[in-house]
Amino acid sequence: MPRKMFSSIFGSIAYDSGIMPAGSAGAPAGLASVQYLSTAQAYGINDHDDQLYNDATGLPQITNGTFLSYDFHDLRDLLEEGECLSNAMIGIQRMKETPDILACYNVAPGRNIRETIIVTNANVRVGDDDLNSTMGLTPIFQAGFKGLRGNQSGKMASQREILYCERRVYAQDLSQTYTSPNQMGSMADPTGPIPPLTPTRWLNNWLLIDRTVTGEADIVIGPTLMVLRLIEVLPFSRDSQTVTTAVGQEAGEYLNNESRVYLTFPAFVLNIVGDKRSLTETEKAIEYSNVFLSNQNDITP
């Protein structure tokens, strides 16, 4: 039985929250940025298949530390020939298991990073602002348990639409922190007193603290396959450091020091391989119904 394999190469993406001033819950509007890294930088690659999801202006959308990249596979040949990939297997080879730190200091405690990778036969629309601000990007994290809203017609509401979904959670590695003034320099408010009132805490590593995999990848059919990579950098906000019983008793890091989250999400390759064969009549009735119910528009992204 012939076997077929196709791959998606996702590039290395650098995220920068921008500098969050002392006493501010976040960076000023417009400072956050994402960009692909080339081979000139550590963990960078030049060739990748994915592209960043854009807002209505055609620029990469970053909302509350959340952004998305995606790739698209046209499998109309399987649909037209009444075939499938059976015994399908999905594997991911990563350049690095956890984000690579460029500059992370005074990162808000209790604020983790989530990375979600989804392979779906639902035709999720990813044209500029198709995942509009009313719906937002975060609901993608709930794929397979709750459908998308807005103009996406409840897509990815069921596990039958999810071939593979991997949810990863990264937390600060407190064993890899260094502080000012003796180990590292201070990132205190430059207009504040000297010496600074509060030490600066520099983070050197993120830990993978949770990994959950769901999905049903036994049979892959056409007409389309989407691969999504959703990243939510929750420490874009320092609000956890403002929790207190009285005003003025917020964390010293928050009141006196700046904060920044600047890191790289390294590249990975996602491979899908299966046995190419004809669908049985029963499989056609079941699988085609499932796919067509979840794809109510054309097959281009």
C-alpha positions in Angstrom: 0.0 0.0 0.0 1.5 3.3 -1.0 2.4 5.8 1.7 2.2 9.6 1.5 3.8 12.2 3.7 3.6 15.9 3.8 5.2 18.5 6.2 4.8 21.9 7.6 7.9 23.9 8.6 7.1 26.6 11.2 9.7 29.3 11.5 11.3 30.7 14.6 9.4 33.7 15.9 10.7 36.4 18.2 8.1 38.1 20.5 8.9 41.4 22.3 6.4 42.8 24.8 8.2 46.1 24.8 9.4 47.7 28.0 6.7 47.9 30.7 7.4 51.0 32.9 7.5 50.9 36.6 4.0 51.2 38.1 2.4 50.2 34.7 0.5 47.0 34.1 1.8 46.8 30.5 3.8 48.3 27.8 2.5 51.4 26.0 0.2 50.6 23.1 2.0 49.6 19.9 5.3 48.5 21.4 4.7 44.8 21.2 6.1 43.1 18.2 6.6 39.7 16.5 9.0 38.8 13.7 10.5 35.7 12.0 14.2 35.2 12.7 16.6 34.4 9.9 19.7 32.1 10.2 21.7 35.2 11.2 20.2 34.8 14.7 20.3 31.9 17.1 17.5 29.4 16.3 16.6 31.3 13.2 15.8 29.7 9.8 15.3 31.2 6.4 12.8 28.8 4.9 9.5 28.1 6.5 5.9 27.4 5.3 3.9 29.3 7.9 2.8 32.9 7.9 1.6 35.2 10.6 -2.0 36.0 10.9 -2.7 39.7 10.1 -5.3 42.2 11.3 -7.5 44.4 9.1 -4.5 46.7 8.4 -2.4 43.8 7.0 0.0 43.8 9.9 0.6 40.8 12.3 -2.1 40.8 14.9 -0.9 40.9 18.5 -3.7 41.2 21.1 -2.9 40.9 24.8 0.3 39.0 24.0 -1.5 36.6 21.7 -0.6 35.9 18.1 -1.0 33.2 15.5 0.8 31.6 12.5 -0.6 29.0 10.1 0.0 26.7 7.1 -2.5 25.3 4.6 -2.5 22.0 2.7 -4.8 21.4 -0.3 -5.9 17.8 -0.3 -8.6 18.0 -3.0 -6.8 15.1 -4.8 -7.9 12.7 -2.0 -11.4 14.0 -2.1 -11.7 13.8 -5.9 -10.3 10.2 -6.0 -12.3 9.0 -3.0 -9.1 8.2 -1.1 -7.7 8.8 2.4 -4.6 8.5 4.4 -5.3 5.7 6.9 -3.3 4.8 10.0 -2.2 8.4 9.9 0.6 9.5 12.3 1.5 13.1 13.2 4.9 13.9 14.6 6.7 17.1 15.6 10.5 17.7 15.5 11.5 20.8 17.5 14.7 22.8 17.3 14.3 23.5 21.0 11.7 22.3 23.5 11.1 25.6 25.3 11.3 29.3 24.4 14.8 30.8 24.1 15.2 33.9 26.2 16.6 37.1 24.7 15.8 39.4 27.6 13.3 38.6 30.4 13.3 40.6 33.6 10.9 41.2 36.4 8.4 38.9 34.7 5.1 38.9 36.6 4.7 35.8 38.8 1.8 33.5 38.0 1.7 34.5 34.4 2.6 31.5 32.1 3.0 31.1 28.4 0.8 28.8 26.3 1.6 27.4 22.9 -1.1 25.4 21.1 -0.5 23.5 17.9 -3.6 22.3 16.0 -4.1 20.2 12.8 -7.7 20.4 11.7 -9.8 19.5 8.7 -12.1 22.5 9.5 -11.6 25.3 7.0 -10.7 28.0 9.4 -10.6 31.4 7.6 -7.3 33.2 8.2 -7.5 36.1 5.7 -6.7 39.5 7.2 -9.0 40.0 10.2 -11.1 36.9 9.5 -10.5 36.0 13.1 -11.8 39.5 14.0 -11.3 41.4 17.2 -14.8 40.6 18.3 -13.9 36.9 18.5 -10.2 37.2 19.2 -7.6 34.6 18.9 -7.7 33.0 22.4 -10.8 30.8 21.6 -8.5 28.7 19.3 -7.0 27.4 22.6 -10.4 25.7 23.2 -10.4 23.8 19.9 -12.3 20.5 20.1 -14.2 21.6 23.2 -15.8 24.9 22.1 -16.3 26.2 18.5 -15.1 29.4 17.1 -17.4 32.4 17.0 -18.0 35.3 14.7 -17.8 34.5 11.0 -16.3 31.0 11.6 -19.6 29.1 12.0 -18.7 27.2 15.1 -15.7 25.5 13.5 -13.5 23.2 15.6 -16.3 22.6 18.1 -15.9 18.9 18.0 -12.9 16.5 18.4 -13.9 14.9 15.0 -12.5 18.1 13.4 -9.2 17.9 15.3 -6.6 15.5 13.9 -4.0 16.7 16.4 -3.9 19.3 19.2 -1.0 19.8 21.5 -1.3 22.3 24.3 2.0 23.3 26.0 2.4 25.5 29.1 5.7 27.2 30.0 6.5 28.7 33.4 9.4 30.6 34.9 12.3 28.5 36.1 13.0 30.1 39.5 16.2 28.0 39.8 17.6 30.0 36.8 17.1 33.6 38.1 19.8 36.2 38.8 19.4 39.4 40.7 21.0 42.9 40.8 23.1 44.5 42.1 25.7 41.8 42.5 24.9 39.3 39.7 23.2 41.5 37.1 22.6 45.1 36.4 19.5 47.0 37.6 16.5 47.7 35.4 14.9 50.1 37.9 12.9 53.2 36.9 15.7 55.4 35.5 14.1 58.4 37.2 14.0 56.7 40.6 16.4 56.8 43.5 20.0 55.5 43.4 20.6 52.9 44.6 17.4 51.4 43.4 14.8 50.4 46.0 14.1 46.9 44.6 16.5 44.4 43.0 16.0 43.4 39.4 15.2 39.7 38.8 16.6 38.3 35.6 15.1 35.1 34.2 17.4 32.7 32.3 15.0 29.8 31.4 11.4 28.8 30.9 10.2 25.3 31.9 7.7 23.1 30.2 5.3 22.3 33.0 2.3 20.8 31.2 1.7 19.1 27.8 -1.6 17.7 26.8 -2.4 16.0 23.4 -5.8 15.4 22.0 -7.2 14.6 18.5 -8.3 11.8 16.2 -5.8 11.3 13.4 -6.7 7.8 12.2 -8.0 8.9 8.8 -7.1 12.0 6.9 -9.2 13.1 4.0 -9.6 16.3 1.9 -10.4 18.9 0.8 -8.2 21.0 3.2 -6.0 20.7 6.1 -5.0 23.6 8.4 -2.0 23.7 10.8 -2.3 26.5 13.4 0.2 27.7 16.0 -1.3 29.9 18.7 1.0 31.5 21.2 -0.3 33.4 24.3 2.3 35.3 26.2 0.3 36.0 29.4 3.0 38.0 31.2 2.4 40.8 28.7 0.6 42.1 31.8 2.0 42.7 35.3 -1.4 42.8 36.9 -0.6 39.9 39.2 1.9 42.1 40.9 -0.8 44.6 41.8 -2.9 42.3 43.9 -2.8 43.7 47.4 -5.0 44.6 50.4 -4.1 48.3 50.2 -3.0 50.8 47.6 0.7 51.4 47.8 1.6 47.9 48.9 2.0 46.4 45.4 5.1 44.4 44.6 8.3 46.4 44.8 9.3 45.1 41.4 6.0 46.6 40.0 6.4 49.9 41.8 10.1 50.5 41.2 11.3 48.4 38.3 10.7 48.1 34.6 9.7 44.7 33.0 10.2 43.0 29.7 9.4 39.7 28.0 11.6 39.2 24.9 12.1 35.6 23.7 12.1 33.3 20.7 9.7 30.5 19.9 12.0 28.1 18.0 11.2 26.4 14.7 9.6 23.0 14.4 8.7 20.6 11.6 5.3 18.8 11.7 5.0 15.6 9.6 1.9 13.8 8.7 2.3 10.3 7.2 -0.3 7.6 6.3 -1.3 4.8 4.0 -3.0 6.1 0.9 -6.0 3.9 0.0 -9.6 4.1 -1.1 -12.3 4.9 1.4 -14.9 2.2 2.1 -18.6 3.2 1.4 -19.2 3.4 5.2 -16.2 5.7 5.7 -17.3 7.9 2.8 -20.7 8.3 4.5 -19.3 9.1 7.9 -16.1 11.1 7.1 -17.5 13.1 4.2 -20.5 14.2 6.3 -18.3 15.3 9.1 -16.0 17.3 6.9 -18.7 19.0 4.8 -20.6 19.9 7.9 -17.5 21.7 9.3 -16.6 23.3 6.0 -19.3 25.6 4.9 -17.2 27.9 2.6 -14.6 27.5 -0.1 -11.4 25.6 0.6 -8.9 28.4 0.3 -7.7 30.2 3.5 
